[in-house]
Amino acid sequence: MARATPARWGEIILLTVFGAFIATFLIDVRHLPMEGKILSYVLAPPMVIFLLICTAAVVLPRKKSAENDYLPTELGNGAVELGETPAKKAPAGPAALGLGRTIAMGFVLFGCIYLFGFYFGSGLMLLAWFALFRRFTVATTAITVATPLLLYVLFEQVMPVGLYEGYIVHLLQR
Amino acid sequence: MYFLNVFEGVIHGLGWILGDPTAVAVLLGGVIVGTVVGAIPGLGSKIALTILIPLTGPMAPYLALAFFLAISEAASFGDTIPAVLFRTPGTAGSAATAIDGYPLAQQGKAGYALGAGAMASFVGGNIGILISILFIPWLAEYVLLFGPPEYFWMAIIGISIIAVVSKGSIAKGLVAGLVGLFISFIGYDLVTGKTRFTFGFMYMEDGIDFMPAMLGLFAVSEMLKLATRRGGATQLENTDPTRGVWKGCLEVFRHPGTTVRSSLIGLFIGAIPGAGKAVASFLSYLTAIRTSSHPETFGKGEVEGVIASEAANNASGGGGGALIPTLTLGIPGSSGMALILAGMTFHGIRSGPSFIIFEADMMYAMFAGLIVAMFMALVVNLVLIKPVAKAVQIPNEILIPLILIMAFLGAYALRSSIFDMGVTLVFGILGYFMDRYGYSTVCMVLAMILGPIAEESFFQAYKIGGRSFSIFFTRPLSIALLVFLVIAMVGPSVYQYLKQAVRREA
């Protein structure tokens, strides 16, 4: 197996996720009634073949060069180059930290909204976000206060549809 | 007679739009939103559409469609601003604009370049709309010959072609497409009503809705990409970006050949599923160099380069080329069109010849709204250059949490489901890594949209054919589509092999 450098771990994880999708598909499809199975069976072989092709690309040794480490998709400024694009390095240092923090804050946002509802939850998340980045200025404080207020006014007064109130509110209402 | 009917339809549609102040206000809002999101690098119309589509429920369908297209087209106007001022394209379609736009800005002619870009976008976009309005109803008459077997093959072709032309390897594109198909199968089976791949979770019984998935794959993953790079710190140099704007606008009419040719290139490329605005604008730019009497001036501040790029950018987009396969066949011409298609589905409209023929009034009203939006976009872009240029400088640390909140809001608004918010988050992370390692997220999204169409058509054809598969291989149109599919899949590899063989012999 080719050396699983940190640069390729992400690719391996992604292939594992896709492989899990397809394995689930192949296992579950057997329990379907015949009528529902036909298209599933037609599609199953190509799915397996293509997954094997991509797995081979990861597993088999290949020439070590800068171009092979990542398949770039676009340049940093959003531009797209036609034809071959140059390789770019794995996110490391500040870039990887930025990615990790943003993913973590995504979960924090989900948790805050689930527990406290949209209004309070979004405000809490913004507070946590600017605290994490140590970026408390007049503008960011105003955004932290204004965003929940704006959501409340928009969804409770202007368009009275209401948003999720939060699990804790439901508990308190019982 | 045909042209008269089309003209009458458009006039009738203009009456609907202009006679309703709410419609005008909605279109103006869409244009402003589109201009701003197009101008901020890393955002783009896709994020605005994914967030706003779920919130357009109360709108009339024709107005909602015009609103979506207005956002899409206005983004192609707005992306010129950062390309010229900061050499940072707002979207991929304006990458070629920066090549000559930025040098013009450095020479103190930023307003001149922005005026030329805005007017070129306006003219190119209108040429695209005009030809689409004339071409789409005519094409729809032929698409009526399509039956369920043909729709099945068209859905498979749609997914496969995107895999072939998208970035990264074809195999990975097809894996992404097949996984998207699998995701579209989750939930109740169309034929038997039994649940599939739900693992007993009640939330999964309605399936994975493609809107939260798209919010994740486009909006959230884009924010994750922004988080890995510094941005928003560009400073507007000491230059007035409004000086010379009108002179720039007039420049477009001094190069009519370039403008019309670039618009037609954009229209043609935009109609090819998966080709995209970037291909259209670069091809048009390169053609302008080749046909110019002074090619050495390109890259140093030649306004014709800006005109060529922007005219193609707009002609290929939401109102032009990309709309042709989307409306006639229900196959999105680009990832932006995939979102427009999702918006149509959200409002209960099935794209295809039935929409064009039986909902012609709605279609013409949509085009009328788009024409009105183009005029609005031109004015907004010329008048709001300075405020939009300031918006480009919003730091990423402020932009990212706000977009995340909007994305979660959009996901929740669809079905009032916390589960959909979780789907958005998971697909956002998945989308980031897919894009990073060369798996096309556009393929996955298209497959999620086309999957139910493919399955429904498959079973309809299977039953019509007396429970035999031969119906897929015996109808002339089906055979033609199958041959096209094989050529599209195998053609690029064969071409590369032959090219290398010829090179080796030489």
Interface residues (C-beta under 8 A of the other chain):
Chain A: G10 E11 I13 L14 V17 F18 F21 I22 T24 F25 D28 L32 P33 E35 G36 I38 L39 S40 L43 P46 M47 F50 L51 I53 C54 A57 Y70 L71 T73 E74 G76 N77 G78 A79 V80 L82 T85 P91 A95 A96 G98 L99 R101 T102 I103 M105 G106 F107 L109 F110 I113 Y114 F118 S122 M125 L126 W129 F130 F133 R135 A139 T140 I143 T147 L151 L163 Y164
Chain B: P41 G42 R87 T88 P89 G90 T91 A92 A95 A98 K167 G168 S169 A171 K172 L174 V175 L178 V179 L181 F182 I183 F185 D189 V191 T192 K194 R196 F197 V220 M223 L224 A227 T228 R229 G276 A278 V279 F282 E397 I398 I400 P401 L402 L404 I405 F408 L409 Y412 S416 I418 M421 G422 L425 G428 I429 L430 Y432 F433 M434 D435 R436 Y437 G438 Y439 A454 E455 F458 F459 Y462
